[in-house]
Amino acid sequence: MHNEAMGESQLSHNVLFLQYLDTTCRANKRLVLAACTQNGRAFQWADDALKADREVVMRATSSPSHFQEPHCTYEFASESLRSDKKIFIAANAQNPQSILFMSKHLQFDDEIL
């Protein structure tokens, strides 16, 4: 609980601080959802289990990512969720670079192309 409170405090000032938090905080769905709502870029530092969580991936890929360099939140989603058509469509609407990270399964989907 102490780590979570500290993590929440740090994230309230800078959501990208998620990268410096311990694994317990990076696996905390509530903290990661809050960070990703403010800046989808925070998703890249989420625990792998959350990168396979549909709700977290949808929130991260549909939230704005504030950064200077090219970045695509969708690339950090689990392979199984990068094969999900609805997630790809949401991610691609936010960032057209998502197409670079789509699964091979979707590359042959007539509805996508």
Residue pairs with C-beta under 8 A, 6 or more apart in sequence:
3 21
3 22
3 24
3 25
4 24
4 25
4 28
4 31
7 17
7 18
7 21
7 22
7 25
7 28
7 31
8 31
8 34
10 17
10 20
10 21
11 17
11 18
11 21
11 31
11 34
11 35
15 34
15 35
15 36
15 38
15 39
15 42
16 39
16 41
16 42
16 45
18 25
18 26
18 31
18 32
18 35
18 42
18 45
18 46
19 44
19 45
21 31
21 45
23 47
25 31
26 32
26 45
26 46
26 47
26 50
27 46
27 47
27 49
27 50
29 50
29 53
29 55
29 56
32 42
32 43
32 46
32 47
32 50
32 56
33 55
33 56
33 59
35 42
35 43
36 42
36 43
36 46
36 56
36 59
36 60
36 63
37 59
37 63
38 63
39 63
39 64
39 65
39 66
40 59
40 60
40 61
40 62
40 63
40 64
40 65
40 73
40 94
41 65
41 66
41 67
41 71
41 73
42 60
43 51
43 56
43 57
43 60
43 61
43 73
43 76
44 73
44 76
46 56
46 60
46 76
48 78
50 56
51 57
51 76
51 77
51 78
51 81
52 77
52 78
52 80
52 81
54 81
54 84
54 87
57 77
57 78
57 81
57 87
58 87
58 90
60 73
60 76
60 77
61 73
61 74
61 77
61 87
61 90
61 91
61 94
61 95
61 98
62 90
62 91
62 93
62 94
63 73
63 94
64 94
65 71
65 73
65 94
65 95
70 97
72 91
72 95
72 97
72 98
72 100
72 101
73 91
73 94
73 95
74 82
74 87
74 88
74 91
74 92
74 95
74 97
74 98
74 101
75 98
75 100
75 101
77 87
77 91
79 103
81 87
82 88
82 101
82 102
82 103
82 106
83 103
83 105
83 106
85 106
85 109
85 111
85 112
88 98
88 102
88 106
88 112
89 112
91 98
92 98
92 99
102 112
106 112
107 113
